Amino acid sequence: MAKKYKLAEQDLLFVEESDIAFQSIYTPDHSSRYHEKSVLGIEKKSVELIMKKLQLTFKEMSDLLHISERTYHRYKSTDKMDLSVSEKSLQLDELYRHGRSVFDTDSDFASWLKLPSPALNGKAPISFLTTSFGFNMIHDELGRIQHGIFS
């Protein structure tokens, strides 16, 4: 029988930790922490913190999370979001961490997300964040920018 581990409260609020340099999404510990948090669900207040860091509107955030604004507003700040919303929110948090390792300020990164990019066929990076494939594309693009490789 598998041993069960209880997560400490501070582990559940991973998205509230201070900004740190982006870690590879492929490290087992990093991925398993995000997986556990997705399954357990993150609180609405953590989702709103991510929204604030990325300077997104409620409309933009609800579009990215694939829920209506009305449904989103029904949650209380301490309510746990479902797996899908938690997973997408944590993907956004991970993207934020990567973006902040590339850009100097939250504002610079948030602006970059919303501006059309020649490397993305004139589309804004935010428009790709509706799927995991899109997240991978944007992480790749951030990596190219970080290493001075312009497409």
C-alpha positions in Angstrom: 0.0 0.0 0.0 1.4 3.4 -0.9 2.4 5.7 1.9 0.5 9.0 2.0 2.2 12.2 2.8 0.6 15.3 4.2 1.7 18.7 2.7 2.4 21.6 5.0 0.2 24.7 4.5 3.3 26.7 3.3 3.8 24.1 0.5 0.2 24.7 -0.7 0.9 28.4 -1.2 3.7 27.9 -3.6 2.5 30.6 -5.8 2.9 33.2 -3.0 6.6 32.5 -2.6 8.9 35.4 -3.5 10.1 35.6 -7.0 12.9 33.1 -7.8 14.8 32.3 -10.9 13.0 30.0 -13.2 13.6 26.3 -12.6 13.4 23.8 -15.4 9.9 22.3 -15.7 11.4 18.9 -16.2 13.0 18.4 -12.8 11.1 15.6 -11.0 10.7 17.5 -7.7 9.5 20.7 -9.4 6.9 18.8 -11.6 5.7 16.6 -8.7 5.1 19.7 -6.5 3.0 21.3 -9.2 1.2 18.1 -9.8 0.3 17.7 -6.1 -0.9 21.3 -5.9 -3.0 20.8 -9.0 -4.7 17.7 -7.6 -5.3 19.3 -4.2 -6.5 22.5 -5.7 -5.2 26.0 -5.0 -7.3 28.7 -3.4 -8.9 31.5 -5.4 -6.8 34.1 -3.6 -3.7 32.4 -5.1 -5.2 32.5 -8.5 -5.8 36.2 -8.0 -2.2 36.7 -7.0 -1.1 35.1 -10.2 -3.6 37.3 -12.1 -2.1 40.4 -10.4 1.5 39.4 -11.1 0.7 39.0 -14.8 -1.4 42.1 -14.9 -4.4 40.3 -16.4 -8.0 41.4 -16.3 -10.8 39.1 -15.0 -11.9 38.6 -18.6 -8.4 37.6 -19.7 -7.9 35.3 -16.7 -11.2 33.6 -17.1 -10.5 33.0 -20.8 -7.2 31.4 -20.0 -8.7 29.3 -17.3 -11.6 28.2 -19.5 -14.3 29.3 -17.1 -16.8 32.1 -17.3 -16.2 35.3 -15.3 -19.5 34.7 -13.5 -18.4 31.2 -12.4 -15.0 32.6 -11.3 -16.7 35.3 -9.2 -18.9 32.8 -7.4 -15.8 31.3 -5.7 -14.9 32.7 -2.3 -11.2 33.7 -1.8 -10.5 30.6 0.3 -12.4 28.1 -1.9 -10.2 25.6 -3.6 -10.3 25.7 -7.4 -10.9 22.5 -9.4 -8.1 20.5 -10.9 -8.3 22.1 -14.4 -8.3 25.7 -13.0 -5.6 24.9 -10.5 -3.4 23.3 -13.1 -3.7 26.2 -15.6 -3.1 28.7 -12.8 0.1 26.9 -11.8 1.2 26.8 -15.4 0.7 30.6 -15.5 2.7 30.9 -12.3 5.5 28.9 -13.8 5.4 31.0 -16.9 5.5 34.1 -14.7 8.7 32.8 -13.0 10.3 32.1 -16.3 9.3 35.5 -17.7 10.7 37.3 -14.7 14.0 35.6 -15.2 14.1 37.1 -18.7 12.5 40.5 -18.2 13.5 43.2 -15.7 10.1 44.0 -14.3 6.6 42.5 -14.0 5.4 45.3 -16.3 7.9 44.5 -19.0 6.9 40.8 -19.0 3.2 41.6 -18.8 3.6 44.0 -21.8 5.5 41.4 -23.8 2.7 38.9 -23.2 0.2 41.2 -24.8 2.1 42.6 -27.7 2.2 41.0 -31.1 5.5 39.2 -31.7 7.1 38.7 -35.1 8.5 35.4 -33.9 4.9 34.2 -33.3 3.5 35.2 -36.7 2.4 38.6 -35.4 0.3 37.1 -32.5 0.5 38.1 -28.9 2.1 35.4 -26.6 -1.0 35.4 -24.4 -3.1 34.1 -27.2 -1.2 30.8 -27.1 -1.8 30.2 -23.4 -5.0 28.3 -23.9 -3.3 25.0 -24.3 -0.3 23.2 -22.9 1.3 23.2 -26.4 1.0 27.0 -26.4 2.6 27.2 -23.0 5.5 25.1 -24.3 5.9 27.5 -27.3 6.0 30.5 -25.1 8.5 28.9 -22.7 10.7 28.1 -25.8 10.4 31.7 -27.0 11.4 33.0 -23.6 14.4 30.7 -23.7 15.4 32.1 -27.1 15.1 35.6 -25.8 17.1 34.7 -22.7 19.9 33.4 -24.8 19.9 36.1 -27.4 18.4 34.0 -30.2 15.9 36.1 -32.1 13.6 34.3 -34.5 
